[in-house]
Amino acid sequence: MHNEAAASRVDVTDTLLTVEEVAERLKVNAETVRRLFMNEPGAIILCHPRKGRRVYRTLRIPEHVYERVLTRFVKVA
């Protein structure tokens, strides 16, 4: 349990990227970015629940999470 808490801490000095910024960097659709990062450890999901209405989620991607995912998907030739 202690390791999970340490892994979920946010570094306040890390730059947070929006879905649109990541989509522009990767030249992909914003929905593709949401699917890639929605369940990624370290990605920040801000929920805005409203009684009787749908839940709005805002996704922010720390720079180190973006780099980790990018290196995981990029193959060096």
C-alpha positions in Angstrom: 0.0 0.0 0.0 2.9 2.4 0.8 4.3 1.9 -2.7 1.0 2.7 -4.3 0.7 6.0 -2.4 4.3 7.0 -3.3 3.6 6.2 -7.0 0.5 8.3 -7.0 2.1 11.5 -5.7 2.2 14.4 -8.0 5.5 16.3 -8.5 4.5 20.0 -8.4 7.5 21.0 -10.5 6.5 18.7 -13.4 4.8 20.3 -16.3 1.2 19.2 -16.9 0.1 18.8 -20.5 -3.4 19.0 -21.8 -4.9 16.3 -24.1 -4.8 18.8 -27.0 -1.1 19.6 -26.4 -0.2 15.9 -26.4 -2.4 15.3 -29.5 -0.6 18.1 -31.3 2.9 16.7 -30.3 2.0 13.2 -31.5 0.0 14.3 -34.5 -3.0 12.2 -33.5 -6.6 12.7 -32.6 -7.4 14.0 -29.0 -9.6 10.9 -28.4 -6.6 8.7 -29.1 -4.7 10.5 -26.4 -7.6 10.1 -24.0 -7.6 6.3 -24.6 -3.8 6.1 -24.2 -3.6 8.0 -21.0 -6.9 7.5 -19.2 -5.7 4.4 -17.2 -2.0 5.3 -17.2 -0.5 5.4 -13.8 0.5 9.0 -13.0 -2.0 10.7 -15.3 -4.2 13.1 -13.4 -8.0 12.8 -13.8 -10.0 15.6 -12.3 -13.7 14.7 -11.9 -16.5 17.2 -11.8 -19.6 15.2 -10.6 -22.9 17.0 -10.7 -26.0 15.5 -9.0 -28.3 13.9 -11.6 -26.0 14.6 -14.5 -23.0 13.1 -16.3 -19.5 13.3 -14.7 -17.1 15.6 -16.5 -13.5 14.4 -16.4 -10.5 16.6 -17.2 -7.3 14.8 -18.0 -3.8 16.2 -17.4 -0.7 14.4 -18.3 2.6 15.1 -16.4 5.6 15.4 -18.7 7.3 12.4 -17.2 4.3 10.2 -17.9 4.2 11.4 -21.5 7.8 10.6 -21.9 7.4 7.1 -20.3 4.5 6.3 -22.7 6.3 7.6 -25.7 9.4 5.5 -25.0 7.2 2.5 -24.5 5.5 2.8 -27.9 8.5 4.0 -30.0 10.8 1.4 -31.5 14.3 2.3 -32.4 15.3 1.1 -35.9 
